[in-house]
Amino acid sequence: MTEHDDLLYLAHIDEAARRIEHTVSVQGRAALSGDFKAAHAEIPWNRVGGFRNRVVHGYLDVNLDIVWAIVRHDLPQLVNCVRAELALRIERSHEPDTGFDIGF
């Protein structure tokens, strides 16, 4: 890896951290609601939270082989779920508001 690659990765990490900080400051701890998690029970939310806690609080002891395995094998399912939900919410935000709910 070159110095240029390091710079690119560091910039990417910084941007991701800024987005996380913004989300936390705006939405607080309930950034992902219980309803959302229940609707996507195929995602092991407790393990996602546990991974986050391990990385944040035990980062000096993180096994990079385990992180790599998670990125390669578990992250795609989470990313697919998030992208589908984002697409759905963006689509809904562009629907005209008729002022009443017809129930379907």
N, C-alpha and C positions, 0 to 999 in steps of 0.2 A: 504494500500500500504506500502511496506517495503522500507527501505533505498536502498536495492538492486534494486528494481523497479525504484526508483527515479534516481539512477545512470544510469540505462539502458535508461530511457526516456531522461535524460539530454544528454547522449552521442549521442542518435539518433537526437535530436534537433540540437546539435552542428554540426554533420555531414551534416545534411540538410542545415544548415546555411552556412557551408563552400562551399557546392556545389552551392548554390545560389550566394554567393559572387564570386566564380570563374566564373560562367556563366555571371554575370553582368560585371566583369572585362574584360572578353574576348569578349563578344558580345554586351555589352552596353544595352541601353534601348530597342533596337529592337530585343531582344532575341526571341520573337515570332512575326514573320512578319505579316503584314496586310493580305498578301495572305493566310497565314496559318489560321489566324482567320476567314477570309472570307470562306475558304474551310470547316470550322467547325463552322458554324453559329449556330448550335444547342447548343453550349456552350455560356452562357451569359457572354462574356468576360468583359463587363463593370462592372458587378457584382463581377466577380473574382477580378478585379483590385480594386474595391471599398472595398471588404473584406480585401484585402491585406493592403490597406491604413489605414483602420480602426484598424487592428491589430497592424500595425507598429506604427502609430501615436497616437492611442487612446487606447493603450494596457491596461492602468489602468482602463478603463471604459468598457472593453469588457465583454459582457454578455456570460458567459460560456455555458449557456443553448442554446443560439443561435449558438455558435461555434459547440457544440455537434450535434445539428440538421443539420448543414451544413455538418459536417463530415459524418454523418449517411445517409443523403438523397441526397446531391448534389455532394459530392466528388466522388462517384463511377462513375458517367458519365464522369467527367473530367479525372479520372484515366484511364478509358476505352479508351477514345480518345487519351490520351498521349501514352498509351501502344501500341495501334494500329499504331500510327504514328511512334513510335520508331521501331517497328517490320518492318514496311514498309521501313524505311530509312536504317535499318541494312541490310535488304534483298537487297536493291538497291546497297549498298556499296560493296556487295559481287558479284555482277554481273560483268562479264568481260566487259571491255571497248573495243568496236570494233573500236572506232575512228570516227564513223559517226553516225548520228541520222537518223533512218529510219521512224520516225514520228508516231510510235504507240507503 
